[in-house]
């Protein structure tokens, strides 16, 4: 094996070797600035999202070191900012919270085990090249689910903003009602910190998206709490003691009962986390003109979660907002992520005393501002103009997630996407074809008034593969369109230009159709039959039974042959 071959094979497993070998000195400045900028954004976000997941804030910091280093080596995106994200944090809370008291040692152990399970699932999906499964989640369904989840996440933080001991629930109406009925018991200091933080974050975002708004807001709020001793004089809830030092290597507590219980939520996080990550990674890769490999991304994220779980991390994935900041700050390679991980590691070792006075209200405001930006109003407007069927899917998913909760909402979303996919393939678009005057082109008669049909000849085009799921639809469509003809049908022409596959059920249906038509003295002709489809027809004997002179390269030639048959 030559050195070049060996290097190429190793690079397939460690994509970072490509940018390491070709690293340019000019890339360093952008990577350094991006690494520092994302660090300032990630520290408060990581603590906030850990709190959202029902975990101690330092777990979020643990999830911002080793996973970043691992993904930088094994991921294919050079700008993706991996770490804790709001959506995954809420799913952790929703899934693990039903099995153990939130914040307990058992809860933390199960959350860490969950990270390991997510990592293993994603790694195996990548290794077996199953990245395509996410294609079953349609964009309208994802948008509806994400928007509803953003509302649930945001309102789950209301208790920290108003300083009330509200129960942990995904029912927004219940949260609002309990807040309104206890308005006199609100903590005015916590409310001032939370609302002030939201206003400050929105203002800084309007000034510049590159400003580390979360860090600035957290620093100001922390200094206010510390300077006025608000945690004692006003009872403001704070983060408290954060363990100093880097987490020790340890294998998560393995329990067969816990693994079985966590498997549904682990599968959910694996798919949702990957979809959130691959969406932003592909968008930026397109702008930067390089390729993203979905299966390698699964491997990279899987290894990041596996290694992270060995250092007490919660599940991680790529985040929208941090990735955008990372790109805008000048990140050119995975070195930016490595710099971020190193700086957070240094903060864990030397700066944890500074985290003591951080008020929970400001972390809640960071979460609210971040997640409410995920509410996709633009997609609703777009679908209203473009595709109202898809808008119905979005609204249904949005409503179901709000009513049933995040965990059931995501399963419903996946199921709905797959059902809608099946419906569209079992009832595909079709067109009755007519000839455009003075041409040999055939078009849909519903869209082209000038298209002329041939008396006694029905020309149809089906825009989908022909398989067992739409066999009945084909038969019913032919009967329905035949009944609409002004003269008796003598020949049927099927334009197969959009048919890529033909299974055994569909082939059997064609045999039956041919037999019935011959009993009625109706002939059958095909145009644009593709090679793989013709192979199936020949192996089954259909092509021989129909006759090779009934297959044509163009629709016009097939219709001309059908016309000649009708005048015999």
C-alpha positions as CSV (number, residue, x, y, z in Angstrom):
1,X,0.0,0.0,0.0
2,X,1.4,3.4,-1.0
3,X,1.6,6.3,1.4
4,X,-0.9,8.2,-0.7
5,X,-3.4,5.3,-0.6
6,X,-2.9,4.9,3.2
7,X,-3.4,8.7,3.7
8,X,-6.6,8.7,1.6
9,X,-8.1,5.8,3.5
10,X,-7.3,7.3,6.9
11,X,-8.8,10.6,5.7
12,X,-12.1,8.8,5.0
13,X,-12.3,8.1,8.8
14,X,-10.7,11.3,10.0
15,X,-11.9,14.1,7.7
16,X,-9.9,16.7,9.7
17,X,-6.7,15.5,8.0
18,X,-7.9,17.2,4.9
19,X,-7.9,20.7,6.4
20,X,-4.9,20.0,8.6
21,X,-2.7,19.1,5.6
22,X,-3.9,22.1,3.6
23,X,-4.0,24.6,6.5
24,X,-3.1,28.2,5.4
25,X,-1.6,30.8,7.7
26,X,-4.3,33.2,6.6
27,X,-7.0,31.0,8.1
28,X,-5.6,31.3,11.6
29,X,-6.9,34.8,12.3
30,X,-10.5,33.9,11.4
31,X,-10.3,30.6,13.4
32,X,-8.9,32.3,16.5
33,X,-11.5,35.1,16.5
34,X,-14.3,32.7,15.9
35,X,-13.1,30.3,18.6
36,X,-13.0,33.1,21.2
37,X,-16.4,34.6,20.1
38,X,-18.2,31.2,20.3
39,X,-16.6,30.6,23.7
40,X,-18.1,33.8,25.0
41,X,-21.5,32.7,23.6
42,X,-21.3,29.0,24.5
43,X,-20.4,29.3,28.2
44,X,-23.7,31.0,29.2
45,X,-25.7,29.0,26.7
46,X,-24.3,25.7,27.8
47,X,-25.2,26.4,31.4
48,X,-28.6,27.6,30.4
49,X,-29.4,24.5,28.3
50,X,-28.2,22.2,31.1
51,X,-30.6,24.0,33.4
52,X,-33.3,23.5,30.8
53,X,-32.5,19.8,30.7
54,X,-32.9,19.6,34.5
55,X,-29.2,19.2,35.0
56,X,-26.6,21.2,37.0
57,X,-25.2,24.0,34.9
58,X,-21.7,22.5,34.9
59,X,-22.9,19.5,33.0
60,X,-23.5,21.9,30.0
61,X,-19.9,23.0,30.3
62,X,-18.6,19.4,30.4
63,X,-20.6,18.9,27.2
64,X,-18.7,21.8,25.6
65,X,-15.2,20.4,25.7
66,X,-14.5,16.8,24.6
67,X,-17.5,16.6,22.2
68,X,-16.2,19.7,20.4
69,X,-12.7,18.3,20.1
70,X,-14.0,14.9,18.8
71,X,-16.3,16.5,16.2
72,X,-13.6,18.8,15.0
73,X,-11.6,15.6,14.0
74,X,-14.4,13.4,12.7
75,X,-17.0,15.8,11.4
76,X,-17.1,17.0,7.8
77,X,-18.4,20.5,8.5
78,X,-15.7,23.1,9.2
79,X,-18.0,25.7,10.7
80,X,-20.6,23.6,12.7
81,X,-20.6,24.6,16.4
82,X,-21.4,21.4,18.4
83,X,-22.6,21.5,22.0
84,X,-25.8,21.6,24.1
85,X,-28.9,23.0,22.2
86,X,-32.3,23.9,23.4
87,X,-34.3,21.3,21.5
88,X,-32.2,18.4,22.7
89,X,-32.2,19.8,26.3
90,X,-36.0,19.8,26.3
91,X,-36.1,16.3,24.9
92,X,-33.7,15.2,27.7
93,X,-35.9,16.8,30.3
94,X,-39.1,15.3,28.7
95,X,-37.7,11.8,28.5
96,X,-35.5,11.4,31.6
97,X,-37.9,13.5,33.8
98,X,-40.5,10.7,33.5
99,X,-38.1,8.2,35.0
100,X,-36.3,9.9,37.8
101,X,-36.6,13.1,40.0
102,X,-35.2,16.0,38.1
103,X,-31.8,17.1,39.5
104,X,-31.2,13.9,41.4
105,X,-28.1,11.7,41.1
106,X,-30.2,9.1,39.3
107,X,-31.4,11.7,36.9
108,X,-27.9,12.9,36.1
109,X,-26.7,9.4,35.6
110,X,-29.5,8.6,33.2
111,X,-28.9,11.8,31.2
112,X,-25.2,10.8,30.8
113,X,-26.2,7.3,29.8
114,X,-28.6,8.8,27.3
115,X,-25.7,10.7,25.7
116,X,-23.9,7.4,25.3
117,X,-26.9,5.8,23.7
118,X,-27.5,8.7,21.4
119,X,-23.8,8.5,20.3
120,X,-24.0,4.7,19.7
121,X,-27.2,5.0,17.6
122,X,-25.8,7.9,15.5
123,X,-22.5,6.1,15.0
124,X,-24.2,2.9,13.9
125,X,-26.5,4.9,11.6
126,X,-23.5,6.5,10.0
127,X,-21.5,3.2,9.8
128,X,-24.4,1.5,8.0
129,X,-25.0,4.5,5.8
130,X,-28.5,5.2,7.1
131,X,-28.3,9.0,6.8
132,X,-31.1,8.9,4.2
133,X,-33.7,8.1,6.9
134,X,-34.0,11.7,7.8
135,X,-35.4,12.4,4.3
136,X,-38.7,11.0,5.6
137,X,-39.1,14.2,7.8
138,X,-40.7,16.8,5.5
139,X,-39.7,20.4,6.0
140,X,-43.2,21.7,6.9
141,X,-43.5,19.0,9.6
142,X,-40.1,19.9,11.0
143,X,-41.0,23.6,10.9
144,X,-44.3,23.0,12.8
145,X,-42.6,20.8,15.4
146,X,-39.7,23.2,15.9
147,X,-42.0,26.2,16.3
148,X,-44.2,24.5,18.8
149,X,-41.2,23.1,20.8
150,X,-39.7,26.6,20.9
151,X,-42.9,27.9,22.6
152,X,-42.8,25.1,25.1
153,X,-39.1,25.6,25.8
154,X,-39.6,29.4,26.2
155,X,-42.5,29.2,28.6
156,X,-40.8,26.5,30.6
157,X,-38.4,29.2,31.7
158,X,-41.1,31.6,32.8
159,X,-40.8,30.3,36.4
160,X,-37.2,31.6,36.6
161,X,-38.2,35.0,35.1
162,X,-41.0,35.6,37.5
163,X,-39.5,33.8,40.5
164,X,-42.4,31.5,41.1
165,X,-42.3,27.8,42.0
166,X,-44.2,26.7,39.0
167,X,-44.5,22.9,38.3
168,X,-42.5,21.5,35.4
169,X,-45.0,21.0,32.5
170,X,-45.2,21.2,28.8
171,X,-48.7,22.6,29.0
172,X,-48.3,26.3,28.1
173,X,-51.9,27.2,29.1
174,X,-51.4,25.7,32.6
175,X,-48.1,27.6,33.0
176,X,-49.7,30.9,32.0
177,X,-52.8,30.3,34.2
178,X,-50.7,29.5,37.3
179,X,-48.5,32.6,36.6
180,X,-51.5,34.9,36.3
181,X,-53.2,33.5,39.5
182,X,-50.0,34.1,41.5
183,X,-49.1,37.5,40.0
184,X,-49.0,39.1,43.5
185,X,-46.3,36.5,44.6
186,X,-43.9,37.3,41.7
187,X,-40.3,38.2,42.6
188,X,-39.9,41.7,41.3
189,X,-36.1,41.5,41.4
190,X,-36.0,38.3,39.4
191,X,-38.5,39.8,37.0
192,X,-36.4,42.8,36.6
193,X,-33.3,40.7,35.9
194,X,-35.1,38.4,33.4
195,X,-37.0,41.1,31.5
196,X,-33.9,43.4,31.5
197,X,-31.8,40.5,30.2
198,X,-34.3,39.9,27.3
199,X,-34.3,43.6,26.4
200,X,-30.5,43.8,26.5
201,X,-30.1,40.6,24.4
202,X,-32.5,41.8,21.8
203,X,-30.8,45.3,21.7
204,X,-27.3,43.8,21.3
205,X,-28.6,41.5,18.6
206,X,-29.9,44.5,16.7
207,X,-26.6,46.3,17.0
208,X,-24.5,43.3,15.7
209,X,-25.0,39.5,15.5
210,X,-21.3,39.1,16.2
211,X,-21.6,40.7,19.7
212,X,-21.5,38.0,22.5
213,X,-24.8,39.2,23.8
214,X,-25.3,36.2,26.1
215,X,-22.0,36.7,27.8
216,X,-22.5,40.5,28.2
217,X,-25.9,40.0,29.7
218,X,-24.7,37.3,32.1
219,X,-21.7,39.3,33.2
220,X,-23.8,42.4,33.9
221,X,-26.5,40.4,35.8
222,X,-23.9,38.5,37.8
223,X,-22.1,41.8,38.8
224,X,-25.4,43.3,39.9
225,X,-26.3,40.2,42.0
226,X,-22.8,40.1,43.5
227,X,-22.5,43.9,44.1
228,X,-25.9,44.2,45.8
229,X,-25.8,40.8,47.5
230,X,-29.2,40.1,46.0
231,X,-29.1,36.4,46.5
232,X,-29.3,37.0,50.3
233,X,-31.1,40.3,50.6
234,X,-33.7,39.7,47.9
235,X,-33.6,35.9,47.7
236,X,-32.6,35.8,44.0
237,X,-32.0,32.3,42.8
238,X,-28.3,31.8,41.6
239,X,-26.3,29.0,40.0
240,X,-24.3,28.4,43.2
241,X,-21.2,26.3,43.6
242,X,-19.8,24.9,40.3
243,X,-17.2,22.1,40.7
244,X,-13.8,23.2,39.7
245,X,-11.6,21.2,37.4
246,X,-12.0,19.0,34.3
247,X,-14.4,16.0,34.7
248,X,-12.7,12.6,35.3
249,X,-13.0,9.8,32.8
250,X,-15.7,7.4,33.8
251,X,-18.0,4.9,32.1
252,X,-21.7,5.8,32.4
253,X,-23.7,3.5,34.8
254,X,-25.1,0.8,32.5
255,X,-28.5,-0.8,33.4
256,X,-30.5,-2.9,31.0
257,X,-33.7,-1.5,32.5
258,X,-32.6,2.1,32.0
259,X,-31.4,1.4,28.5
260,X,-34.8,-0.1,27.5
261,X,-36.6,2.8,29.1
262,X,-34.4,5.4,27.5
263,X,-34.4,3.8,24.0
264,X,-37.4,5.7,22.5
265,X,-36.1,9.2,23.6
266,X,-32.5,8.2,22.5
267,X,-33.8,7.4,19.0
268,X,-35.7,10.7,19.0
269,X,-32.7,12.8,20.0
270,X,-30.5,10.9,17.6
271,X,-32.7,11.8,14.6
272,X,-33.8,15.3,15.7
273,X,-30.3,16.3,16.8
274,X,-28.8,15.1,13.5
275,X,-31.5,16.8,11.4
276,X,-30.9,20.1,13.2
277,X,-27.1,19.7,12.7
278,X,-27.1,18.5,9.1
279,X,-29.6,21.3,8.0
280,X,-27.3,24.2,9.1
281,X,-24.1,22.3,8.1
282,X,-25.3,21.8,4.6
283,X,-26.5,25.4,4.3
284,X,-23.1,26.8,5.2
285,X,-21.2,24.2,3.2
286,X,-23.1,25.3,0.1
287,X,-22.1,28.9,0.8
288,X,-18.5,27.9,1.4
289,X,-18.5,25.6,-1.6
290,X,-17.5,22.3,-0.1
291,X,-19.3,19.0,0.5
292,X,-21.0,17.5,3.6
293,X,-21.2,13.8,3.9
294,X,-24.4,12.9,5.9
295,X,-23.1,9.5,7.0
296,X,-19.8,10.9,8.1
297,X,-21.7,13.6,10.0
298,X,-23.5,10.8,11.8
299,X,-20.3,9.1,12.7
300,X,-18.8,12.4,13.9
301,X,-21.7,13.4,16.0
302,X,-22.0,9.8,17.3
303,X,-18.3,9.8,18.5
304,X,-18.8,13.3,20.0
305,X,-21.6,12.0,22.1
306,X,-19.9,8.7,23.0
307,X,-16.7,10.4,24.2
308,X,-18.7,13.2,25.8
309,X,-20.6,10.7,27.9
310,X,-17.3,9.3,29.2
311,X,-16.7,12.8,30.7
312,X,-20.1,13.4,32.2
313,X,-21.6,15.3,29.3
314,X,-25.3,15.6,28.2
315,X,-26.3,14.8,24.6
316,X,-25.0,17.4,22.0
317,X,-25.5,18.3,18.4
318,X,-24.8,21.2,16.1
319,X,-26.7,24.5,16.9
320,X,-28.2,27.0,14.5
321,X,-27.3,30.3,16.3
322,X,-23.7,29.4,17.4
323,X,-22.9,28.0,14.0
324,X,-24.1,31.2,12.3
325,X,-21.9,33.2,14.8
326,X,-19.0,30.9,14.2
327,X,-19.2,31.4,10.4
328,X,-19.8,35.1,10.6
329,X,-16.8,35.5,13.0
330,X,-14.5,34.0,10.4
331,X,-14.2,30.3,11.1
332,X,-12.4,28.6,8.3
333,X,-11.7,25.1,9.7
334,X,-12.3,22.9,12.7
335,X,-9.5,24.6,14.6
336,X,-12.1,27.2,15.7
337,X,-14.0,24.5,17.5
338,X,-10.7,23.2,19.1
339,X,-9.9,26.7,20.3
340,X,-13.4,27.0,21.8
341,X,-13.0,23.6,23.6
342,X,-9.6,24.5,25.0
343,X,-10.8,27.9,26.3
344,X,-13.9,26.3,28.0
345,X,-11.6,23.7,29.5
346,X,-9.4,26.5,30.9
347,X,-12.5,28.2,32.3
348,X,-13.6,24.9,34.1
349,X,-10.2,24.6,35.7
350,X,-9.6,28.3,36.8
351,X,-12.8,30.4,36.5
352,X,-15.6,28.4,38.1
353,X,-15.7,30.7,41.2
354,X,-16.9,33.4,38.9
355,X,-20.0,31.4,38.0
356,X,-21.3,31.3,41.6
357,X,-23.4,34.5,41.5
358,X,-25.0,33.9,38.0
359,X,-28.8,34.4,38.5
360,X,-31.0,31.7,37.0
361,X,-33.3,34.5,35.7
362,X,-30.6,35.7,33.3
363,X,-29.9,32.1,32.1
364,X,-33.7,31.8,31.5
365,X,-33.7,35.0,29.4
366,X,-30.8,33.6,27.3
367,X,-32.9,30.5,26.6
368,X,-36.0,32.5,25.8
369,X,-34.3,34.8,23.3
370,X,-32.5,31.9,21.6
371,X,-35.5,29.6,21.2
372,X,-38.2,32.2,20.2
373,X,-36.0,32.9,17.2
374,X,-36.8,29.3,16.1
375,X,-40.5,30.1,15.6
376,X,-40.8,30.0,11.8
377,X,-43.4,32.5,10.8
378,X,-41.8,33.0,7.4
379,X,-42.4,29.4,6.5
380,X,-46.1,29.8,7.2
381,X,-46.4,32.8,4.9
382,X,-44.4,31.0,2.2
383,X,-46.5,27.8,2.3
384,X,-49.7,29.9,2.3
385,X,-48.6,31.2,-1.1
386,X,-46.9,28.1,-2.5
387,X,-48.4,24.9,-1.1
388,X,-51.4,25.0,1.2
389,X,-51.4,21.2,1.6
390,X,-48.0,21.4,3.2
391,X,-49.2,24.3,5.4
392,X,-51.9,22.0,6.7
393,X,-49.2,19.5,7.7
394,X,-47.3,22.3,9.5
395,X,-50.3,23.5,11.4
396,X,-51.4,20.0,12.4
397,X,-47.9,19.1,13.7
398,X,-47.6,22.5,15.5
399,X,-51.0,22.0,17.2
400,X,-50.4,18.3,18.1
401,X,-47.0,19.1,19.6
402,X,-48.5,21.9,21.7
403,X,-51.3,19.7,22.9
404,X,-49.5,16.3,23.3
405,X,-46.0,17.6,24.2
406,X,-42.6,17.4,22.6
407,X,-41.9,13.7,23.0
408,X,-45.2,12.6,21.4
409,X,-45.1,15.5,19.0
410,X,-41.9,14.3,17.4
411,X,-43.1,10.7,17.0
412,X,-46.3,12.1,15.5
413,X,-44.2,14.3,13.2
414,X,-42.2,11.4,11.9
415,X,-45.2,9.2,11.4
416,X,-47.1,12.0,9.7
417,X,-44.2,12.6,7.3
418,X,-44.1,9.0,6.4
419,X,-47.9,8.7,5.9
420,X,-47.9,11.8,3.8
421,X,-45.0,10.4,1.7
422,X,-47.0,7.1,1.2
423,X,-50.1,9.0,0.3
424,X,-48.3,11.1,-2.4
425,X,-46.7,8.0,-3.9
426,X,-49.9,5.9,-3.9
427,X,-51.9,8.8,-5.5
428,X,-49.3,10.3,-7.8
429,X,-49.8,13.2,-10.2
430,X,-50.9,12.2,-13.7
431,X,-51.7,14.0,-16.9
432,X,-53.9,13.3,-19.9
433,X,-51.7,14.3,-22.8
434,X,-52.5,16.2,-26.0
435,X,-50.4,17.2,-29.0
436,X,-49.4,20.9,-29.3
437,X,-50.3,22.2,-32.8
438,X,-47.5,22.1,-35.4
439,X,-45.1,20.2,-33.1
440,X,-44.5,16.6,-32.0
441,X,-44.6,17.6,-28.3
442,X,-47.3,16.3,-25.9
443,X,-48.4,18.2,-22.8
444,X,-51.0,18.1,-20.0
445,X,-54.4,19.1,-21.6
446,X,-55.4,20.8,-18.3
447,X,-52.5,23.2,-18.5
448,X,-52.4,23.7,-22.3
449,X,-55.8,24.5,-23.9
450,X,-54.3,24.2,-27.4
451,X,-53.2,20.6,-26.8
452,X,-55.2,18.3,-29.1
453,X,-56.2,14.7,-28.2
454,X,-56.6,11.9,-30.7
455,X,-60.1,10.4,-31.1
456,X,-60.2,6.9,-29.7
457,X,-56.7,7.2,-28.2
458,X,-56.1,7.9,-24.5
459,X,-52.5,9.1,-23.7
460,X,-51.6,9.2,-20.0
461,X,-48.4,10.0,-18.1
462,X,-47.9,9.0,-14.5
463,X,-45.3,10.9,-12.5
464,X,-44.1,8.3,-10.1
465,X,-42.7,4.8,-9.8
466,X,-45.2,2.1,-10.5
467,X,-45.4,-0.2,-7.5
468,X,-48.0,-2.2,-5.5
469,X,-49.1,0.9,-3.5
470,X,-50.4,2.7,-6.6
471,X,-51.6,-0.2,-8.8
472,X,-55.2,0.3,-7.9
473,X,-54.9,4.1,-8.5
474,X,-53.5,3.4,-12.0
475,X,-56.4,1.1,-12.9
476,X,-59.0,3.5,-11.4
477,X,-57.5,6.5,-13.2
478,X,-57.5,4.7,-16.6
479,X,-61.2,3.8,-16.1
480,X,-62.1,7.3,-15.0
481,X,-60.4,9.0,-17.9
482,X,-61.8,6.4,-20.4
483,X,-65.3,7.3,-19.1
484,X,-64.7,11.0,-19.9
485,X,-63.7,10.4,-23.5
486,X,-66.1,11.6,-26.1
487,X,-65.6,8.6,-28.3
488,X,-65.0,4.9,-27.4
489,X,-61.4,4.1,-26.5
490,X,-59.6,1.9,-29.0
491,X,-56.0,2.3,-27.7
492,X,-54.2,3.4,-24.5
493,X,-50.7,5.1,-24.7
494,X,-48.8,5.1,-21.4
495,X,-45.9,7.7,-21.3
496,X,-43.5,6.0,-18.8
497,X,-40.9,8.8,-18.8
498,X,-41.4,9.4,-15.1
499,X,-41.5,5.7,-14.1
500,X,-38.1,4.6,-12.7
501,X,-39.1,1.3,-11.1
502,X,-41.6,-1.5,-11.6
503,X,-42.2,-4.1,-9.0
504,X,-43.8,-7.5,-9.3
505,X,-47.3,-6.3,-8.3
506,X,-47.2,-3.6,-10.9
507,X,-46.0,-6.0,-13.5
508,X,-48.8,-8.4,-12.7
509,X,-51.3,-5.5,-13.0
510,X,-49.9,-4.7,-16.5
511,X,-50.5,-8.3,-17.5
512,X,-54.1,-8.1,-16.3
513,X,-54.6,-4.8,-18.0
514,X,-53.3,-6.2,-21.3
515,X,-55.5,-9.3,-21.0
516,X,-58.6,-7.3,-20.3
517,X,-57.9,-4.8,-23.2
518,X,-57.4,-7.6,-25.7
519,X,-60.7,-9.1,-24.8
520,X,-62.2,-5.7,-25.6
521,X,-60.1,-5.2,-28.7
522,X,-58.3,-2.2,-27.1
523,X,-54.6,-2.0,-27.9
524,X,-51.8,-0.9,-25.5
525,X,-48.7,1.2,-26.3
526,X,-45.7,2.5,-24.3
527,X,-43.4,5.4,-24.7
528,X,-40.2,6.4,-23.0
529,X,-39.8,3.1,-21.1
530,X,-36.5,3.2,-19.2
531,X,-33.9,0.4,-19.2
532,X,-34.5,-0.9,-15.6
533,X,-38.3,-0.9,-16.2
534,X,-37.9,-2.7,-19.6
535,X,-35.6,-5.3,-17.9
536,X,-38.4,-6.2,-15.5
537,X,-41.0,-6.4,-18.4
538,X,-38.7,-8.7,-20.4
539,X,-38.0,-11.0,-17.5
540,X,-41.7,-11.4,-16.7
541,X,-42.6,-11.9,-20.4
542,X,-44.8,-8.9,-20.6
543,X,-42.7,-7.2,-23.3
544,X,-42.8,-10.4,-25.4
545,X,-46.6,-10.8,-24.9
546,X,-47.3,-7.2,-25.8
547,X,-44.8,-7.2,-28.7
548,X,-41.7,-5.1,-29.1
549,X,-43.5,-3.1,-31.9
550,X,-45.6,-1.6,-29.1
551,X,-42.7,0.2,-27.4
552,X,-41.6,3.6,-28.7
553,X,-38.9,6.2,-27.9
554,X,-41.3,9.1,-28.1
555,X,-44.9,9.8,-27.2
556,X,-45.7,11.1,-30.7
557,X,-44.5,7.8,-32.3
558,X,-46.6,5.8,-29.8
559,X,-49.7,7.9,-30.5
560,X,-49.2,7.6,-34.3
561,X,-49.1,3.8,-34.0
562,X,-52.2,3.9,-31.8
563,X,-54.0,6.1,-34.3
564,X,-53.1,3.7,-37.1
565,X,-54.6,0.8,-35.0
566,X,-57.9,2.7,-34.5
567,X,-58.5,3.2,-38.2
568,X,-57.9,-0.4,-39.2
